[in-house]
Amino acid sequence: MPIKKGDFVEIDFVARLKDEKLVFDTTIADVAKKEGVFSENMSYGPVVVCVGQQMVLKGLDETLENKELGKFSIELSPEKAFGKKDARLLQLIPRQKFVEQKINPVVGLQVNIDDVVGIIRSVTGGRVIVDFNHPFSGKTVVYDVDVKRLVSDTKEKLTALIKLLLKQKEPNITVDGKTAIVILPFEVPKQVQDELSKQWSALVGLEKISFMAKDTNN
């Protein structure tokens, strides 16, 4: 049965830059170790995503729709991956700004300017050119994907949303009939709660999702 928009699927993948043949992301620990990109801070293993919700790159998200379970490879143009290079994101910044932050500007250094991450491309006298494009912009990427199964369990679907979108590794979720309670280590503003409850309830098949902040005094 073809995968539909709104379906939750469990996938493994290996992503690499086509020209450089460089693996930059994978869910498989053994591949990460072999390619020299393994990180102790990463949680490896299949991930659950909702098709059509941009939980993965645009091109991969679109490709998953109408696919069958199993393995496939897809090549994504820059427009469907990390975007084309945008000359407007190359900015000239006075060297003095780096001096004030006690940063020695050198080519290739990743810097944070006004909460935006960029890479220094050129240093000439008192002028520094910083590239705020994504590091992989302009690159064609290839994904090797294994769609393992369709996910039908409501709690597992909600867990996937919280893991990927709220960055919680082991979310505390209680599902009771058509309602769910999510306990988080932080307070979620009321307006955000209402919007998430509306969107996510429709995706996972619930009527209401409530969010509570964990009591850190206990």
C-alpha positions in Angstrom: 0.0 0.0 0.0 1.5 3.4 -1.0 2.5 5.8 1.7 0.1 8.8 2.0 0.6 12.3 3.3 0.0 12.3 7.0 1.2 8.7 7.5 3.8 8.0 10.1 6.6 5.8 9.0 9.7 4.4 10.6 12.9 4.9 8.5 16.6 4.3 8.5 18.7 6.5 6.2 22.2 7.4 5.1 22.7 10.9 3.7 25.7 12.0 1.8 27.0 14.8 -0.4 27.0 13.5 -4.0 30.2 15.1 -5.4 32.3 14.7 -2.2 30.8 11.3 -1.4 30.8 12.5 2.2 28.3 11.0 4.7 26.9 13.9 6.8 24.0 12.2 8.5 22.7 8.7 9.3 20.5 6.8 11.7 22.8 3.8 11.6 25.6 3.7 14.2 27.8 1.3 12.3 27.7 3.4 9.2 28.5 6.5 11.3 31.6 4.8 12.8 32.8 3.5 9.4 32.4 7.0 7.8 34.1 8.8 10.7 31.0 10.8 11.7 30.0 8.9 14.8 29.1 11.1 17.8 28.5 9.9 21.4 25.9 12.6 21.8 23.7 11.3 19.0 20.9 8.7 19.5 21.2 6.2 16.6 18.4 4.0 15.4 15.3 4.2 13.1 13.3 7.4 13.4 9.6 7.9 13.0 8.5 10.8 10.8 5.1 12.1 9.6 5.0 12.4 5.8 4.2 15.9 4.6 5.2 17.6 7.9 8.7 18.6 6.8 10.3 16.5 9.6 13.0 15.7 7.0 14.4 17.6 4.0 11.8 18.9 1.5 12.8 16.6 -1.3 12.9 13.5 0.9 9.5 14.4 2.4 8.0 14.7 -1.0 9.6 11.4 -2.2 8.2 9.4 0.7 4.7 10.1 -0.4 3.4 7.2 -2.7 6.5 5.0 -1.9 6.0 1.5 -0.7 7.7 -0.1 2.3 11.3 -1.1 1.6 14.6 0.5 0.3 15.2 3.2 -2.2 17.8 5.9 -3.1 16.9 9.4 -4.0 19.1 12.3 -5.4 18.1 15.7 -4.2 19.0 18.9 -6.1 20.1 21.9 -3.9 16.6 23.4 -4.2 15.1 20.2 -2.7 17.9 19.9 -0.1 19.6 22.8 1.6 18.9 25.4 -1.0 21.0 27.3 -3.5 23.8 29.7 -2.5 22.4 33.1 -1.8 24.9 36.0 -2.5 22.8 38.2 -0.1 23.9 35.9 2.8 27.6 36.8 2.2 28.1 39.8 4.5 31.0 42.2 5.1 31.6 42.7 8.8 34.1 45.0 10.3 37.0 43.2 12.0 36.5 45.4 15.0 33.3 43.5 15.8 35.2 40.3 16.2 37.9 42.0 18.3 35.2 43.3 20.7 34.1 39.7 21.2 37.7 38.5 21.6 37.5 36.4 18.4 40.5 36.1 16.1 38.8 35.9 12.6 40.4 33.3 10.4 39.2 31.7 7.2 37.0 28.6 7.9 36.1 29.6 11.4 32.4 29.1 12.4 31.1 32.2 14.2 27.8 33.4 15.8 26.9 36.9 14.8 23.7 38.2 16.4 22.5 34.7 17.0 23.1 33.6 13.4 25.8 31.1 12.6 28.1 31.7 9.7 31.5 30.7 8.3 34.3 33.2 7.7 35.3 33.1 4.0 37.8 36.0 3.7 39.8 38.2 6.0 41.4 41.3 4.5 42.7 44.1 6.6 39.8 45.5 8.7 37.1 43.6 6.7 35.8 40.1 7.2 33.4 38.3 4.8 31.1 35.9 6.6 28.9 33.3 4.7 25.6 32.8 6.4 24.4 30.2 3.9 23.9 26.7 5.1 27.2 24.8 4.9 25.6 22.4 2.4 23.8 25.0 0.3 24.4 24.5 -3.4 25.1 20.8 -2.9 23.4 17.8 -4.4 22.7 15.2 -1.8 21.8 11.5 -2.0 19.7 9.6 0.5 19.6 5.8 0.9 16.4 5.1 2.7 14.9 2.0 4.3 11.2 2.5 5.1 10.7 -0.2 7.7 7.0 0.1 8.7 3.9 2.2 8.9 3.3 3.4 12.5 -0.3 3.1 13.8 0.1 3.5 17.6 -1.1 6.9 18.8 1.5 7.2 21.6 4.3 6.3 19.3 3.2 8.9 16.8 3.0 11.6 19.4 6.4 10.6 20.8 7.9 11.0 17.3 6.6 14.6 17.1 7.9 15.6 20.5 11.3 14.0 19.9 11.9 15.7 16.5 10.1 19.0 17.0 10.6 19.7 20.7 13.9 17.9 21.0 12.9 15.7 23.9 14.7 12.3 24.0 12.3 10.4 26.3 9.0 12.3 26.5 6.6 11.6 29.3 3.3 10.9 27.6 0.0 9.5 28.9 -2.7 8.6 26.4 -6.3 8.0 27.7 -8.8 7.3 25.0 -8.9 10.4 22.7 -6.8 12.7 25.0 -3.2 12.8 25.9 -1.1 14.6 28.6 2.5 15.5 27.8 4.8 16.4 30.7 7.8 18.5 29.7 10.8 19.9 31.6 9.7 23.5 30.6 6.6 25.6 30.5 4.9 25.9 27.1 3.1 29.3 26.6 -0.7 28.9 26.4 -1.0 30.1 22.8 1.7 27.6 21.7 -0.1 24.8 23.6 -3.3 25.5 21.9 -1.7 25.6 18.4 0.3 22.4 19.0 -2.8 20.6 20.5 -4.8 21.5 17.4 -2.2 20.5 14.8 -0.9 17.4 16.5 -4.3 16.0 17.6 -5.4 16.0 13.9 -2.1 14.2 12.9 -2.2 11.5 15.5 -6.0 10.9 15.8 -6.7 12.5 19.2 -9.2 15.1 20.3 -7.0 17.0 22.7 -3.4 17.1 23.9 -2.5 18.9 27.1 1.0 20.1 28.0 2.3 20.3 31.6 5.6 21.5 33.0 7.4 19.0 35.2 7.4 19.9 38.9 11.2 20.2 39.6 10.6 20.7 43.3 9.6 17.0 43.8 
